[in-house]
Amino acid sequence: MTIHTTEWTMTSDITPESAYRDTDATDSWRLSWLPDRRLTRGQALAGMSLDELLSDPLVVHDRMTQARVEAYADQLGILRDHAVILLAKRMAARLGQQLRPKGDPTPPGHRPRSRRVRTRTAEPPFVLG
């Protein structure tokens, strides 16, 4: 996991999310997955680190990693669960899907597809000419 930083941007080698320096304020940053908040550079880096940790399925059950996730979320002033939800929504949006409640078989605004039944039409008779 590597976060690449420049004077104006932060990107990751494992996640599509990024951070960028706000052009309206000199020392203000924004995260792509938390765009409504102005952050310090340290908070933006914490947000990128948080995203990288949550993107790694191998550390889901690692207690030390989860403690780091909690610490990064705390630096951003949000709950870990809120960060997970925001990042999941971003992923779903990128995939062109909507999140729906568990057990709901259809996305909101859609109805179940009806099964089309094909009927066979008679083939035209073979004509010898």
C-alpha positions as CSV (number, residue, x, y, z in Angstrom):
1,M,0.0,0.0,0.0
2,T,1.4,3.3,-1.1
3,I,-0.1,6.7,-1.1
4,H,1.5,9.0,-3.6
5,T,1.5,12.6,-2.6
6,T,2.3,15.8,-4.4
7,E,1.7,19.4,-3.4
8,W,-1.8,19.3,-4.8
9,T,-3.0,15.6,-4.9
10,M,-2.9,12.3,-3.0
11,T,-3.5,9.1,-4.9
12,S,-3.3,5.4,-4.0
13,D,-2.0,2.4,-5.8
14,I,-4.9,0.2,-4.5
15,T,-7.9,2.4,-4.5
16,P,-9.5,4.8,-7.0
17,E,-10.2,7.4,-4.3
18,S,-8.1,10.5,-4.0
19,A,-7.5,13.7,-2.1
20,Y,-6.9,17.1,-3.7
21,R,-6.0,20.5,-2.4
22,D,-8.9,22.9,-2.4
23,T,-8.3,25.9,-4.7
24,D,-10.4,28.2,-2.5
25,A,-8.2,27.9,0.5
26,T,-4.4,27.5,0.7
27,D,-4.2,24.8,3.3
28,S,-7.5,23.0,2.8
29,W,-7.9,19.5,1.3
30,R,-10.8,17.4,0.2
31,L,-11.3,13.7,-0.1
32,S,-13.1,12.3,-3.2
33,W,-15.2,10.2,-0.9
34,L,-15.9,13.0,1.6
35,P,-16.1,16.1,-0.7
36,D,-18.2,18.3,1.6
37,R,-15.5,18.6,4.3
38,R,-12.5,20.8,4.3
39,L,-9.6,18.9,5.8
40,T,-6.0,19.6,6.8
41,R,-3.3,17.8,4.9
42,G,-2.9,15.4,7.8
43,Q,-6.6,14.6,7.8
44,A,-6.6,14.0,4.1
45,L,-3.7,11.6,4.5
46,A,-5.6,9.9,7.3
47,G,-8.6,9.6,5.0
48,M,-6.5,8.0,2.2
49,S,-4.9,5.6,4.7
50,L,-8.3,4.7,6.1
51,D,-9.6,3.9,2.6
52,E,-6.5,1.8,1.8
53,L,-7.0,-0.3,5.0
54,L,-10.7,-0.7,4.4
55,S,-9.9,-1.8,0.8
56,D,-7.7,-4.7,1.9
57,P,-9.8,-7.9,2.4
58,L,-6.8,-9.6,4.1
59,V,-6.9,-7.4,7.1
60,V,-10.6,-7.4,7.8
61,H,-10.2,-9.5,11.0
62,D,-6.8,-8.1,12.1
63,R,-7.4,-6.3,15.5
64,M,-4.4,-4.0,15.1
65,T,-5.5,-2.9,11.7
66,Q,-9.0,-2.2,12.9
67,A,-7.6,-0.1,15.7
68,R,-5.7,1.9,13.1
69,V,-9.0,2.3,11.1
70,E,-10.7,3.6,14.2
71,A,-7.8,6.1,14.8
72,Y,-7.9,7.4,11.2
73,A,-11.7,7.7,11.3
74,D,-11.4,9.6,14.6
75,Q,-8.9,12.0,12.9
76,L,-11.6,12.8,10.3
77,G,-14.3,13.2,13.0
78,I,-16.4,10.4,11.7
79,L,-17.3,6.9,12.8
80,R,-15.6,3.9,11.2
81,D,-19.0,2.5,10.1
82,H,-19.9,5.8,8.4
83,A,-16.6,5.7,6.5
84,V,-17.4,2.1,5.4
85,I,-20.8,3.2,4.2
86,L,-19.5,6.2,2.3
87,L,-16.8,4.2,0.6
88,A,-19.3,1.4,-0.3
89,K,-21.6,3.9,-1.9
90,R,-18.8,5.3,-3.9
91,M,-17.9,1.8,-5.1
92,A,-21.5,1.0,-6.0
93,A,-21.8,4.3,-7.9
94,R,-18.6,3.4,-9.9
95,L,-20.1,0.0,-10.7
96,G,-23.4,1.7,-11.8
97,Q,-25.4,-0.1,-9.1
98,Q,-27.6,1.2,-6.3
99,L,-27.3,-0.2,-2.8
100,R,-30.5,-1.7,-1.5
101,P,-31.7,-3.3,1.8
102,K,-30.7,-6.9,2.4
103,G,-33.4,-9.2,1.2
104,D,-34.8,-6.7,-1.4
105,P,-34.7,-8.7,-4.6
106,T,-35.0,-5.6,-6.8
107,P,-33.4,-2.2,-6.8
108,P,-35.6,0.7,-6.0
109,G,-37.7,1.9,-8.9
110,H,-37.5,-1.5,-10.7
111,R,-39.9,-4.3,-10.9
112,P,-39.0,-8.0,-11.2
113,R,-38.5,-9.1,-14.7
114,S,-41.2,-11.3,-16.1
115,R,-40.1,-14.6,-17.7
116,R,-40.5,-14.6,-21.4
117,V,-41.9,-17.7,-22.9
118,R,-40.8,-18.5,-26.4
119,T,-43.3,-20.1,-28.6
120,R,-42.3,-22.1,-31.5
121,T,-43.6,-21.2,-34.9
122,A,-44.2,-23.8,-37.5
123,E,-41.4,-23.9,-40.0
124,P,-42.4,-23.3,-43.6
125,P,-42.8,-26.5,-45.6
126,F,-39.8,-27.6,-47.6
127,V,-40.6,-27.0,-51.3
128,L,-38.8,-28.8,-54.1
129,G,-38.7,-26.7,-57.1
